[in-house]
Amino acid sequence: MKSTGIVRRVDELGRVVVPKEIRNQFNISERDPIEIFIDGNAIVLRKFEPNCIFCGSSKRLITYNDKQVCDKCFNKLAELRKSDLDLEQ
């Protein structure tokens, strides 16, 4: 891990301000969702970007039953479904 040399205090509500320089570096704007992870004894923050549940891609997502699926995986599923229907006939 790389140290920034920046120290912030946790306020009485448990909040920590992420410095503007770091938010800019990671393209984090006001109201952007942030994921929180634990890695050993470290707390890791990462901008939340939805991904395809099958391949992990974050590009060209389609929402299906509240799940994110990229267009490539969606098309593969459609082909599988078509194959299954052809076999039933």
PDB file of N, CA, C and O in Angstrom:
ATOM      1  N   MET A   1       0.843  -1.183   0.000  1.00  0.00           N
ATOM      2  CA  MET A   1       0.000   0.000   0.000  1.00  0.00           C
ATOM      3  C   MET A   1       0.882   1.238   0.000  1.00  0.00           C
ATOM      4  O   MET A   1       1.962   1.246   0.590  1.00  0.00           O
ATOM      5  N   LYS A   2       0.418   2.266  -0.657  1.00  0.00           N
ATOM      6  CA  LYS A   2       1.163   3.514  -0.749  1.00  0.00           C
ATOM      7  C   LYS A   2       0.594   4.528   0.253  1.00  0.00           C
ATOM      8  O   LYS A   2      -0.612   4.776   0.257  1.00  0.00           O
ATOM      9  N   SER A   3       1.433   5.103   1.086  1.00  0.00           N
ATOM     10  CA  SER A   3       1.005   6.100   2.059  1.00  0.00           C
ATOM     11  C   SER A   3       0.889   7.462   1.379  1.00  0.00           C
ATOM     12  O   SER A   3       1.732   7.838   0.564  1.00  0.00           O
ATOM     13  N   THR A   4      -0.177   8.201   1.730  1.00  0.00           N
ATOM     14  CA  THR A   4      -0.351   9.550   1.189  1.00  0.00           C
ATOM     15  C   THR A   4       0.190  10.599   2.150  1.00  0.00           C
ATOM     16  O   THR A   4       0.413  11.745   1.760  1.00  0.00           O
ATOM     17  N   GLY A   5       0.399  10.216   3.390  1.00  0.00           N
ATOM     18  CA  GLY A   5       0.841  11.167   4.398  1.00  0.00           C
ATOM     19  C   GLY A   5      -0.297  12.005   4.950  1.00  0.00           C
ATOM     20  O   GLY A   5      -0.071  12.888   5.777  1.00  0.00           O
ATOM     21  N   ILE A   6      -1.519  11.740   4.503  1.00  0.00           N
ATOM     22  CA  ILE A   6      -2.699  12.484   4.957  1.00  0.00           C
ATOM     23  C   ILE A   6      -3.340  11.724   6.113  1.00  0.00           C
ATOM     24  O   ILE A   6      -3.544  10.513   6.032  1.00  0.00           O
ATOM     25  N   VAL A   7      -3.652  12.440   7.182  1.00  0.00           N
ATOM     26  CA  VAL A   7      -4.316  11.836   8.347  1.00  0.00           C
ATOM     27  C   VAL A   7      -5.624  12.580   8.575  1.00  0.00           C
ATOM     28  O   VAL A   7      -5.649  13.810   8.563  1.00  0.00           O
ATOM     29  N   ARG A   8      -6.696  11.852   8.780  1.00  0.00           N
ATOM     30  CA  ARG A   8      -8.004  12.435   9.084  1.00  0.00           C
ATOM     31  C   ARG A   8      -8.545  11.782  10.349  1.00  0.00           C
ATOM     32  O   ARG A   8      -8.253  10.619  10.628  1.00  0.00           O
ATOM     33  N   ARG A   9      -9.325  12.524  11.102  1.00  0.00           N
ATOM     34  CA  ARG A   9      -9.969  11.997  12.308  1.00  0.00           C
ATOM     35  C   ARG A   9     -11.389  11.549  11.973  1.00  0.00           C
ATOM     36  O   ARG A   9     -12.048  12.116  11.101  1.00  0.00           O
ATOM     37  N   VAL A  10     -11.838  10.531  12.677  1.00  0.00           N
ATOM     38  CA  VAL A  10     -13.218  10.075  12.577  1.00  0.00           C
ATOM     39  C   VAL A  10     -14.051  11.007  13.448  1.00  0.00           C
ATOM     40  O   VAL A  10     -13.707  11.246  14.606  1.00  0.00           O
ATOM     41  N   ASP A  11     -15.157  11.542  12.895  1.00  0.00           N
ATOM     42  CA  ASP A  11     -15.987  12.450  13.694  1.00  0.00           C
ATOM     43  C   ASP A  11     -16.930  11.660  14.593  1.00  0.00           C
ATOM     44  O   ASP A  11     -16.922  10.429  14.586  1.00  0.00           O
ATOM     45  N   GLU A  12     -17.751  12.385  15.376  1.00  0.00           N
ATOM     46  CA  GLU A  12     -18.629  11.741  16.364  1.00  0.00           C
ATOM     47  C   GLU A  12     -19.691  10.854  15.719  1.00  0.00           C
ATOM     48  O   GLU A  12     -20.294  10.030  16.406  1.00  0.00           O
ATOM     49  N   LEU A  13     -19.933  11.002  14.425  1.00  0.00           N
ATOM     50  CA  LEU A  13     -20.902  10.149  13.717  1.00  0.00           C
ATOM     51  C   LEU A  13     -20.211   9.019  12.954  1.00  0.00           C
ATOM     52  O   LEU A  13     -20.868   8.271  12.231  1.00  0.00           O
ATOM     53  N   GLY A  14     -18.891   8.889  13.108  1.00  0.00           N
ATOM     54  CA  GLY A  14     -18.156   7.813  12.453  1.00  0.00           C
ATOM     55  C   GLY A  14     -17.725   8.132  11.040  1.00  0.00           C
ATOM     56  O   GLY A  14     -17.325   7.233  10.300  1.00  0.00           O
ATOM     57  N   ARG A  15     -17.796   9.396  10.648  1.00  0.00           N
ATOM     58  CA  ARG A  15     -17.464   9.785   9.281  1.00  0.00           C
ATOM     59  C   ARG A  15     -16.002  10.188   9.159  1.00  0.00           C
ATOM     60  O   ARG A  15     -15.390  10.690  10.101  1.00  0.00           O
ATOM     61  N   VAL A  16     -15.464   9.953   7.971  1.00  0.00           N
ATOM     62  CA  VAL A  16     -14.114  10.377   7.617  1.00  0.00           C
ATOM     63  C   VAL A  16     -14.210  11.096   6.273  1.00  0.00           C
ATOM     64  O   VAL A  16     -14.870  10.611   5.354  1.00  0.00           O
ATOM     65  N   VAL A  17     -13.560  12.238   6.157  1.00  0.00           N
ATOM     66  CA  VAL A  17     -13.562  12.982   4.904  1.00  0.00           C
ATOM     67  C   VAL A  17     -12.410  12.478   4.040  1.00  0.00           C
ATOM     68  O   VAL A  17     -11.257  12.457   4.470  1.00  0.00           O
ATOM     69  N   VAL A  18     -12.742  12.070   2.811  1.00  0.00           N
ATOM     70  CA  VAL A  18     -11.712  11.673   1.845  1.00  0.00           C
ATOM     71  C   VAL A  18     -11.234  12.955   1.168  1.00  0.00           C
ATOM     72  O   VAL A  18     -12.046  13.681   0.595  1.00  0.00           O
ATOM     73  N   PRO A  19      -9.940  13.248   1.222  1.00  0.00           N
ATOM     74  CA  PRO A  19      -9.433  14.502   0.654  1.00  0.00           C
ATOM     75  C   PRO A  19      -9.772  14.652  -0.829  1.00  0.00           C
ATOM     76  O   PRO A  19      -9.829  13.680  -1.583  1.00  0.00           O
ATOM     77  N   LYS A  20      -9.992  15.904  -1.214  1.00  0.00           N
ATOM     78  CA  LYS A  20     -10.393  16.215  -2.585  1.00  0.00           C
ATOM     79  C   LYS A  20      -9.399  15.676  -3.607  1.00  0.00           C
ATOM     80  O   LYS A  20      -9.806  15.174  -4.655  1.00  0.00           O
ATOM     81  N   GLU A  21      -8.102  15.770  -3.318  1.00  0.00           N
ATOM     82  CA  GLU A  21      -7.076  15.290  -4.252  1.00  0.00           C
ATOM     83  C   GLU A  21      -7.256  13.794  -4.539  1.00  0.00           C
ATOM     84  O   GLU A  21      -7.100  13.347  -5.676  1.00  0.00           O
ATOM     85  N   ILE A  22      -7.580  13.040  -3.507  1.00  0.00           N
ATOM     86  CA  ILE A  22      -7.783  11.590  -3.680  1.00  0.00           C
ATOM     87  C   ILE A  22      -9.100  11.331  -4.418  1.00  0.00           C
ATOM     88  O   ILE A  22      -9.160  10.472  -5.298  1.00  0.00           O
ATOM     89  N   ARG A  23     -10.154  12.074  -4.060  1.00  0.00           N
ATOM     90  CA  ARG A  23     -11.432  11.911  -4.777  1.00  0.00           C
ATOM     91  C   ARG A  23     -11.263  12.216  -6.250  1.00  0.00           C
ATOM     92  O   ARG A  23     -11.802  11.497  -7.091  1.00  0.00           O
ATOM     93  N   ASN A  24     -10.528  13.266  -6.582  1.00  0.00           N
ATOM     94  CA  ASN A  24     -10.289  13.612  -7.985  1.00  0.00           C
ATOM     95  C   ASN A  24      -9.495  12.523  -8.695  1.00  0.00           C
ATOM     96  O   ASN A  24      -9.800  12.168  -9.834  1.00  0.00           O
ATOM     97  N   GLN A  25      -8.483  11.998  -8.025  1.00  0.00           N
ATOM     98  CA  GLN A  25      -7.636  10.961  -8.619  1.00  0.00           C
ATOM     99  C   GLN A  25      -8.443   9.723  -9.006  1.00  0.00           C
ATOM    100  O   GLN A  25      -8.145   9.063 -10.001  1.00  0.00           O
ATOM    101  N   PHE A  26      -9.472   9.416  -8.205  1.00  0.00           N
ATOM    102  CA  PHE A  26     -10.274   8.223  -8.456  1.00  0.00           C
ATOM    103  C   PHE A  26     -11.649   8.554  -9.034  1.00  0.00           C
ATOM    104  O   PHE A  26     -12.543   7.707  -9.042  1.00  0.00           O
ATOM    105  N   ASN A  27     -11.818   9.792  -9.520  1.00  0.00           N
ATOM    106  CA  ASN A  27     -13.067  10.216 -10.165  1.00  0.00           C
ATOM    107  C   ASN A  27     -14.286   9.960  -9.275  1.00  0.00           C
ATOM    108  O   ASN A  27     -15.298   9.426  -9.729  1.00  0.00           O
ATOM    109  N   ILE A  28     -14.172  10.346  -8.009  1.00  0.00           N
ATOM    110  CA  ILE A  28     -15.271  10.198  -7.057  1.00  0.00           C
ATOM    111  C   ILE A  28     -15.899  11.563  -6.845  1.00  0.00           C
ATOM    112  O   ILE A  28     -15.227  12.519  -6.459  1.00  0.00           O
ATOM    113  N   SER A  29     -17.207  11.641  -7.104  1.00  0.00           N
ATOM    114  CA  SER A  29     -17.950  12.897  -6.949  1.00  0.00           C
ATOM    115  C   SER A  29     -18.882  12.793  -5.751  1.00  0.00           C
ATOM    116  O   SER A  29     -19.071  11.715  -5.187  1.00  0.00           O
ATOM    117  N   GLU A  30     -19.466  13.933  -5.370  1.00  0.00           N
ATOM    118  CA  GLU A  30     -20.474  13.920  -4.309  1.00  0.00           C
ATOM    119  C   GLU A  30     -21.571  12.928  -4.669  1.00  0.00           C
ATOM    120  O   GLU A  30     -21.985  12.828  -5.824  1.00  0.00           O
ATOM    121  N   ARG A  31     -22.023  12.212  -3.679  1.00  0.00           N
ATOM    122  CA  ARG A  31     -23.124  11.253  -3.811  1.00  0.00           C
ATOM    123  C   ARG A  31     -22.745   9.954  -4.520  1.00  0.00           C
ATOM    124  O   ARG A  31     -23.600   9.080  -4.659  1.00  0.00           O
ATOM    125  N   ASP A  32     -21.507   9.790  -4.972  1.00  0.00           N
ATOM    126  CA  ASP A  32     -21.093   8.524  -5.580  1.00  0.00           C
ATOM    127  C   ASP A  32     -21.069   7.432  -4.509  1.00  0.00           C
ATOM    128  O   ASP A  32     -20.625   7.678  -3.387  1.00  0.00           O
ATOM    129  N   PRO A  33     -21.543   6.229  -4.844  1.00  0.00           N
ATOM    130  CA  PRO A  33     -21.480   5.139  -3.868  1.00  0.00           C
ATOM    131  C   PRO A  33     -20.048   4.619  -3.729  1.00  0.00           C
ATOM    132  O   PRO A  33     -19.304   4.545  -4.707  1.00  0.00           O
ATOM    133  N   ILE A  34     -19.680   4.266  -2.511  1.00  0.00           N
ATOM    134  CA  ILE A  34     -18.349   3.761  -2.196  1.00  0.00           C
ATOM    135  C   ILE A  34     -18.503   2.380  -1.555  1.00  0.00           C
ATOM    136  O   ILE A  34     -19.314   2.202  -0.646  1.00  0.00           O
ATOM    137  N   GLU A  35     -17.729   1.415  -2.023  1.00  0.00           N
ATOM    138  CA  GLU A  35     -17.706   0.088  -1.409  1.00  0.00           C
ATOM    139  C   GLU A  35     -16.660   0.075  -0.302  1.00  0.00           C
ATOM    140  O   GLU A  35     -15.623   0.730  -0.413  1.00  0.00           O
ATOM    141  N   ILE A  36     -16.932  -0.667   0.757  1.00  0.00           N
ATOM    142  CA  ILE A  36     -16.003  -0.791   1.879  1.00  0.00           C
ATOM    143  C   ILE A  36     -15.620  -2.265   2.003  1.00  0.00           C
ATOM    144  O   ILE A  36     -16.479  -3.142   2.097  1.00  0.00           O
ATOM    145  N   PHE A  37     -14.299  -2.517   2.001  1.00  0.00           N
ATOM    146  CA  PHE A  37     -13.765  -3.873   2.117  1.00  0.00           C
ATOM    147  C   PHE A  37     -12.834  -3.956   3.311  1.00  0.00           C
ATOM    148  O   PHE A  37     -12.314  -2.943   3.780  1.00  0.00           O
ATOM    149  N   ILE A  38     -12.629  -5.154   3.794  1.00  0.00           N
ATOM    150  CA  ILE A  38     -11.615  -5.416   4.808  1.00  0.00           C
ATOM    151  C   ILE A  38     -10.583  -6.329   4.171  1.00  0.00           C
ATOM    152  O   ILE A  38     -10.922  -7.373   3.613  1.00  0.00           O
ATOM    153  N   ASP A  39      -9.317  -5.927   4.261  1.00  0.00           N
ATOM    154  CA  ASP A  39      -8.205  -6.703   3.710  1.00  0.00           C
ATOM    155  C   ASP A  39      -7.201  -6.905   4.840  1.00  0.00           C
ATOM    156  O   ASP A  39      -6.343  -6.056   5.082  1.00  0.00           O
ATOM    157  N   GLY A  40      -7.319  -8.041   5.528  1.00  0.00           N
ATOM    158  CA  GLY A  40      -6.470  -8.270   6.695  1.00  0.00           C
ATOM    159  C   GLY A  40      -6.828  -7.274   7.772  1.00  0.00           C
ATOM    160  O   GLY A  40      -7.950  -7.275   8.279  1.00  0.00           O
ATOM    161  N   ASN A  41      -5.869  -6.412   8.130  1.00  0.00           N
ATOM    162  CA  ASN A  41      -6.146  -5.395   9.149  1.00  0.00           C
ATOM    163  C   ASN A  41      -6.339  -4.009   8.528  1.00  0.00           C
ATOM    164  O   ASN A  41      -6.218  -3.000   9.223  1.00  0.00           O
ATOM    165  N   ALA A  42      -6.638  -3.952   7.227  1.00  0.00           N
ATOM    166  CA  ALA A  42      -6.819  -2.675   6.534  1.00  0.00           C
ATOM    167  C   ALA A  42      -8.275  -2.509   6.089  1.00  0.00           C
ATOM    168  O   ALA A  42      -8.949  -3.480   5.744  1.00  0.00           O
ATOM    169  N   ILE A  43      -8.736  -1.276   6.105  1.00  0.00           N
ATOM    170  CA  ILE A  43     -10.043  -0.919   5.555  1.00  0.00           C
ATOM    171  C   ILE A  43      -9.778  -0.313   4.179  1.00  0.00           C
ATOM    172  O   ILE A  43      -8.985   0.618   4.043  1.00  0.00           O
ATOM    173  N   VAL A  44     -10.448  -0.849   3.166  1.00  0.00           N
ATOM    174  CA  VAL A  44     -10.226  -0.399   1.792  1.00  0.00           C
ATOM    175  C   VAL A  44     -11.522   0.224   1.276  1.00  0.00           C
ATOM    176  O   VAL A  44     -12.593  -0.375   1.384  1.00  0.00           O
ATOM    177  N   LEU A  45     -11.419   1.420   0.718  1.00  0.00           N
ATOM    178  CA  LEU A  45     -12.559   2.095   0.099  1.00  0.00           C
ATOM    179  C   LEU A  45     -12.366   2.072  -1.405  1.00  0.00           C
ATOM    180  O   LEU A  45     -11.258   2.287  -1.896  1.00  0.00           O
ATOM    181  N   ARG A  46     -13.443   1.811  -2.143  1.00  0.00           N
ATOM    182  CA  ARG A  46     -13.362   1.810  -3.599  1.00  0.00           C
ATOM    183  C   ARG A  46     -14.673   2.341  -4.158  1.00  0.00           C
ATOM    184  O   ARG A  46     -15.753   2.025  -3.658  1.00  0.00           O
ATOM    185  N   LYS A  47     -14.560   3.153  -5.202  1.00  0.00           N
ATOM    186  CA  LYS A  47     -15.762   3.650  -5.856  1.00  0.00           C
ATOM    187  C   LYS A  47     -16.551   2.451  -6.371  1.00  0.00           C
ATOM    188  O   LYS A  47     -16.003   1.576  -7.042  1.00  0.00           O
ATOM    189  N   PHE A  48     -17.850   2.421  -6.048  1.00  0.00           N
ATOM    190  CA  PHE A  48     -18.689   1.318  -6.479  1.00  0.00           C
ATOM    191  C   PHE A  48     -19.041   1.495  -7.941  1.00  0.00           C
ATOM    192  O   PHE A  48     -19.601   2.517  -8.338  1.00  0.00           O
ATOM    193  N   GLU A  49     -18.713   0.506  -8.727  1.00  0.00           N
ATOM    194  CA  GLU A  49     -19.103   0.484 -10.127  1.00  0.00           C
ATOM    195  C   GLU A  49     -19.694  -0.892 -10.391  1.00  0.00           C
ATOM    196  O   GLU A  49     -19.004  -1.905 -10.276  1.00  0.00           O
ATOM    197  N   PRO A  50     -20.972  -0.924 -10.744  1.00  0.00           N
ATOM    198  CA  PRO A  50     -21.622  -2.210 -10.969  1.00  0.00           C
ATOM    199  C   PRO A  50     -20.926  -3.004 -12.068  1.00  0.00           C
ATOM    200  O   PRO A  50     -20.422  -2.435 -13.037  1.00  0.00           O
ATOM    201  N   ASN A  51     -20.903  -4.312 -11.907  1.00  0.00           N
ATOM    202  CA  ASN A  51     -20.259  -5.202 -12.873  1.00  0.00           C
ATOM    203  C   ASN A  51     -21.207  -6.315 -13.284  1.00  0.00           C
ATOM    204  O   ASN A  51     -22.173  -6.621 -12.585  1.00  0.00           O
ATOM    205  N   CYS A  52     -20.914  -6.911 -14.425  1.00  0.00           N
ATOM    206  CA  CYS A  52     -21.652  -8.077 -14.907  1.00  0.00           C
ATOM    207  C   CYS A  52     -21.475  -9.223 -13.903  1.00  0.00           C
ATOM    208  O   CYS A  52     -20.361  -9.498 -13.457  1.00  0.00           O
ATOM    209  N   ILE A  53     -22.572  -9.881 -13.557  1.00  0.00           N
ATOM    210  CA  ILE A  53     -22.495 -10.969 -12.578  1.00  0.00           C
ATOM    211  C   ILE A  53     -21.780 -12.199 -13.128  1.00  0.00           C
ATOM    212  O   ILE A  53     -21.395 -13.080 -12.360  1.00  0.00           O
ATOM    213  N   PHE A  54     -21.597 -12.272 -14.440  1.00  0.00           N
ATOM    214  CA  PHE A  54     -20.930 -13.423 -15.034  1.00  0.00           C
ATOM    215  C   PHE A  54     -19.451 -13.185 -15.316  1.00  0.00           C
ATOM    216  O   PHE A  54     -18.613 -14.006 -14.943  1.00  0.00           O
ATOM    217  N   CYS A  55     -19.117 -12.066 -15.974  1.00  0.00           N
ATOM    218  CA  CYS A  55     -17.723 -11.867 -16.403  1.00  0.00           C
ATOM    219  C   CYS A  55     -17.020 -10.719 -15.683  1.00  0.00           C
ATOM    220  O   CYS A  55     -15.804 -10.568 -15.805  1.00  0.00           O
ATOM    221  N   GLY A  56     -17.772  -9.906 -14.932  1.00  0.00           N
ATOM    222  CA  GLY A  56     -17.161  -8.809 -14.196  1.00  0.00           C
ATOM    223  C   GLY A  56     -16.991  -7.523 -14.985  1.00  0.00           C
ATOM    224  O   GLY A  56     -16.490  -6.537 -14.443  1.00  0.00           O
ATOM    225  N   SER A  57     -17.389  -7.504 -16.240  1.00  0.00           N
ATOM    226  CA  SER A  57     -17.264  -6.292 -17.057  1.00  0.00           C
ATOM    227  C   SER A  57     -18.148  -5.188 -16.495  1.00  0.00           C
ATOM    228  O   SER A  57     -19.208  -5.456 -15.930  1.00  0.00           O
ATOM    229  N   SER A  58     -17.705  -3.946 -16.655  1.00  0.00           N
ATOM    230  CA  SER A  58     -18.520  -2.812 -16.204  1.00  0.00           C
ATOM    231  C   SER A  58     -19.033  -1.998 -17.395  1.00  0.00           C
ATOM    232  O   SER A  58     -19.536  -0.888 -17.220  1.00  0.00           O
ATOM    233  N   LYS A  59     -18.904  -2.550 -18.600  1.00  0.00           N
ATOM    234  CA  LYS A  59     -19.304  -1.827 -19.810  1.00  0.00           C
ATOM    235  C   LYS A  59     -20.590  -2.391 -20.382  1.00  0.00           C
ATOM    236  O   LYS A  59     -20.807  -3.602 -20.388  1.00  0.00           O
ATOM    237  N   ARG A  60     -21.438  -1.498 -20.861  1.00  0.00           N
ATOM    238  CA  ARG A  60     -22.676  -1.834 -21.570  1.00  0.00           C
ATOM    239  C   ARG A  60     -23.519  -2.832 -20.780  1.00  0.00           C
ATOM    240  O   ARG A  60     -23.805  -3.931 -21.254  1.00  0.00           O
ATOM    241  N   LEU A  61     -23.912  -2.434 -19.571  1.00  0.00           N
ATOM    242  CA  LEU A  61     -24.668  -3.306 -18.681  1.00  0.00           C
ATOM    243  C   LEU A  61     -26.162  -3.208 -18.930  1.00  0.00           C
ATOM    244  O   LEU A  61     -26.689  -2.146 -19.262  1.00  0.00           O
ATOM    245  N   ILE A  62     -26.824  -4.327 -18.764  1.00  0.00           N
ATOM    246  CA  ILE A  62     -28.273  -4.438 -18.868  1.00  0.00           C
ATOM    247  C   ILE A  62     -28.747  -4.936 -17.509  1.00  0.00           C
ATOM    248  O   ILE A  62     -28.161  -5.863 -16.950  1.00  0.00           O
ATOM    249  N   THR A  63     -29.805  -4.328 -16.971  1.00  0.00           N
ATOM    250  CA  THR A  63     -30.360  -4.799 -15.703  1.00  0.00           C
ATOM    251  C   THR A  63     -31.440  -5.823 -15.993  1.00  0.00           C
ATOM    252  O   THR A  63     -32.398  -5.549 -16.717  1.00  0.00           O
ATOM    253  N   TYR A  64     -31.275  -7.008 -15.419  1.00  0.00           N
ATOM    254  CA  TYR A  64     -32.262  -8.074 -15.577  1.00  0.00           C
ATOM    255  C   TYR A  64     -32.521  -8.674 -14.199  1.00  0.00           C
ATOM    256  O   TYR A  64     -31.600  -9.180 -13.558  1.00  0.00           O
ATOM    257  N   ASN A  65     -33.769  -8.618 -13.743  1.00  0.00           N
ATOM    258  CA  ASN A  65     -34.130  -9.098 -12.405  1.00  0.00           C
ATOM    259  C   ASN A  65     -33.214  -8.526 -11.333  1.00  0.00           C
ATOM    260  O   ASN A  65     -32.739  -9.253 -10.460  1.00  0.00           O
ATOM    261  N   ASP A  66     -32.968  -7.228 -11.401  1.00  0.00           N
ATOM    262  CA  ASP A  66     -32.114  -6.505 -10.446  1.00  0.00           C
ATOM    263  C   ASP A  66     -30.665  -6.967 -10.446  1.00  0.00           C
ATOM    264  O   ASP A  66     -29.941  -6.702  -9.487  1.00  0.00           O
ATOM    265  N   LYS A  67     -30.228  -7.644 -11.487  1.00  0.00           N
ATOM    266  CA  LYS A  67     -28.833  -8.071 -11.637  1.00  0.00           C
ATOM    267  C   LYS A  67     -28.253  -7.387 -12.859  1.00  0.00           C
ATOM    268  O   LYS A  67     -28.963  -7.120 -13.829  1.00  0.00           O
ATOM    269  N   GLN A  68     -26.953  -7.103 -12.810  1.00  0.00           N
ATOM    270  CA  GLN A  68     -26.267  -6.462 -13.930  1.00  0.00           C
ATOM    271  C   GLN A  68     -25.641  -7.537 -14.829  1.00  0.00           C
ATOM    272  O   GLN A  68     -24.907  -8.403 -14.353  1.00  0.00           O
ATOM    273  N   VAL A  69     -25.936  -7.472 -16.119  1.00  0.00           N
ATOM    274  CA  VAL A  69     -25.390  -8.402 -17.108  1.00  0.00           C
ATOM    275  C   VAL A  69     -24.907  -7.564 -18.292  1.00  0.00           C
ATOM    276  O   VAL A  69     -25.641  -6.714 -18.796  1.00  0.00           O
ATOM    277  N   CYS A  70     -23.665  -7.807 -18.734  1.00  0.00           N
ATOM    278  CA  CYS A  70     -23.172  -7.046 -19.888  1.00  0.00           C
ATOM    279  C   CYS A  70     -23.854  -7.564 -21.150  1.00  0.00           C
ATOM    280  O   CYS A  70     -24.413  -8.661 -21.160  1.00  0.00           O
ATOM    281  N   ASP A  71     -23.803  -6.771 -22.203  1.00  0.00           N
ATOM    282  CA  ASP A  71     -24.498  -7.156 -23.428  1.00  0.00           C
ATOM    283  C   ASP A  71     -23.926  -8.439 -24.031  1.00  0.00           C
ATOM    284  O   ASP A  71     -24.671  -9.216 -24.629  1.00  0.00           O
ATOM    285  N   LYS A  72     -22.616  -8.679 -23.888  1.00  0.00           N
ATOM    286  CA  LYS A  72     -22.027  -9.907 -24.441  1.00  0.00           C
ATOM    287  C   LYS A  72     -22.577 -11.147 -23.741  1.00  0.00           C
ATOM    288  O   LYS A  72     -22.975 -12.110 -24.397  1.00  0.00           O
ATOM    289  N   CYS A  73     -22.598 -11.122 -22.401  1.00  0.00           N
ATOM    290  CA  CYS A  73     -23.132 -12.268 -21.659  1.00  0.00           C
ATOM    291  C   CYS A  73     -24.626 -12.420 -21.888  1.00  0.00           C
ATOM    292  O   CYS A  73     -25.132 -13.540 -21.967  1.00  0.00           O
ATOM    293  N   PHE A  74     -25.332 -11.306 -21.994  1.00  0.00           N
ATOM    294  CA  PHE A  74     -26.763 -11.347 -22.267  1.00  0.00           C
ATOM    295  C   PHE A  74     -27.031 -12.049 -23.590  1.00  0.00           C
ATOM    296  O   PHE A  74     -27.925 -12.889 -23.688  1.00  0.00           O
ATOM    297  N   ASN A  75     -26.243 -11.695 -24.614  1.00  0.00           N
ATOM    298  CA  ASN A  75     -26.408 -12.321 -25.927  1.00  0.00           C
ATOM    299  C   ASN A  75     -26.049 -13.806 -25.887  1.00  0.00           C
ATOM    300  O   ASN A  75     -26.709 -14.614 -26.540  1.00  0.00           O
ATOM    301  N   LYS A  76     -25.010 -14.178 -25.128  1.00  0.00           N
ATOM    302  CA  LYS A  76     -24.653 -15.594 -24.989  1.00  0.00           C
ATOM    303  C   LYS A  76     -25.788 -16.368 -24.329  1.00  0.00           C
ATOM    304  O   LYS A  76     -26.106 -17.485 -24.737  1.00  0.00           O
ATOM    305  N   LEU A  77     -26.398 -15.766 -23.303  1.00  0.00           N
ATOM    306  CA  LEU A  77     -27.537 -16.416 -22.640  1.00  0.00           C
ATOM    307  C   LEU A  77     -28.710 -16.582 -23.601  1.00  0.00           C
ATOM    308  O   LEU A  77     -29.391 -17.608 -23.589  1.00  0.00           O
ATOM    309  N   ALA A  78     -28.940 -15.578 -24.424  1.00  0.00           N
ATOM    310  CA  ALA A  78     -30.028 -15.650 -25.407  1.00  0.00           C
ATOM    311  C   ALA A  78     -29.765 -16.778 -26.397  1.00  0.00           C
ATOM    312  O   ALA A  78     -30.689 -17.495 -26.781  1.00  0.00           O
ATOM    313  N   GLU A  79     -28.499 -16.942 -26.817  1.00  0.00           N
ATOM    314  CA  GLU A  79     -28.145 -18.030 -27.735  1.00  0.00           C
ATOM    315  C   GLU A  79     -28.358 -19.387 -27.075  1.00  0.00           C
ATOM    316  O   GLU A  79     -28.869 -20.313 -27.705  1.00  0.00           O
ATOM    317  N   LEU A  80     -27.964 -19.508 -25.800  1.00  0.00           N
ATOM    318  CA  LEU A  80     -28.177 -20.763 -25.070  1.00  0.00           C
ATOM    319  C   LEU A  80     -29.661 -21.085 -24.963  1.00  0.00           C
ATOM    320  O   LEU A  80     -30.072 -22.231 -25.144  1.00  0.00           O
ATOM    321  N   ARG A  81     -30.445 -20.085 -24.675  1.00  0.00           N
ATOM    322  CA  ARG A  81     -31.887 -20.269 -24.550  1.00  0.00           C
ATOM    323  C   ARG A  81     -32.478 -20.725 -25.881  1.00  0.00           C
ATOM    324  O   ARG A  81     -33.325 -21.618 -25.921  1.00  0.00           O
ATOM    325  N   LYS A  82     -32.022 -20.104 -26.969  1.00  0.00           N
ATOM    326  CA  LYS A  82     -32.507 -20.482 -28.294  1.00  0.00           C
ATOM    327  C   LYS A  82     -32.128 -21.928 -28.602  1.00  0.00           C
ATOM    328  O   LYS A  82     -32.937 -22.678 -29.148  1.00  0.00           O
ATOM    329  N   SER A  83     -30.903 -22.322 -28.254  1.00  0.00           N
ATOM    330  CA  SER A  83     -30.455 -23.703 -28.466  1.00  0.00           C
ATOM    331  C   SER A  83     -31.313 -24.677 -27.680  1.00  0.00           C
ATOM    332  O   SER A  83     -31.689 -25.734 -28.187  1.00  0.00           O
ATOM    333  N   ASP A  84     -31.625 -24.313 -26.426  1.00  0.00           N
ATOM    334  CA  ASP A  84     -32.470 -25.166 -25.591  1.00  0.00           C
ATOM    335  C   ASP A  84     -33.866 -25.326 -26.191  1.00  0.00           C
ATOM    336  O   ASP A  84     -34.425 -26.423 -26.187  1.00  0.00           O
ATOM    337  N   LEU A  85     -34.423 -24.233 -26.706  1.00  0.00           N
ATOM    338  CA  LEU A  85     -35.746 -24.304 -27.326  1.00  0.00           C
ATOM    339  C   LEU A  85     -35.720 -25.155 -28.591  1.00  0.00           C
ATOM    340  O   LEU A  85     -36.666 -25.897 -28.855  1.00  0.00           O
ATOM    341  N   ASP A  86     -34.632 -25.055 -29.387  1.00  0.00           N
ATOM    342  CA  ASP A  86     -34.501 -25.863 -30.598  1.00  0.00           C
ATOM    343  C   ASP A  86     -34.427 -27.348 -30.260  1.00  0.00           C
ATOM    344  O   ASP A  86     -34.986 -28.171 -30.984  1.00  0.00           O
ATOM    345  N   LEU A  87     -33.749 -27.700 -29.179  1.00  0.00           N
ATOM    346  CA  LEU A  87     -33.605 -29.092 -28.765  1.00  0.00           C
ATOM    347  C   LEU A  87     -34.938 -29.679 -28.298  1.00  0.00           C
ATOM    348  O   LEU A  87     -35.182 -30.876 -28.454  1.00  0.00           O
ATOM    349  N   GLU A  88     -35.789 -28.841 -27.731  1.00  0.00           N
ATOM    350  CA  GLU A  88     -37.088 -29.312 -27.232  1.00  0.00           C
ATOM    351  C   GLU A  88     -38.046 -29.664 -28.365  1.00  0.00           C
ATOM    352  O   GLU A  88     -38.996 -30.421 -28.166  1.00  0.00           O
ATOM    353  N   GLN A  89     -37.799 -29.120 -29.543  1.00  0.00           N
ATOM    354  CA  GLN A  89     -38.731 -29.354 -30.662  1.00  0.00           C
ATOM    355  C   GLN A  89     -38.451 -30.616 -31.386  1.00  0.00           C
ATOM    356  O   GLN A  89     -39.148 -30.945 -32.346  1.00  0.00           O
TER     357      GLN A  89
END
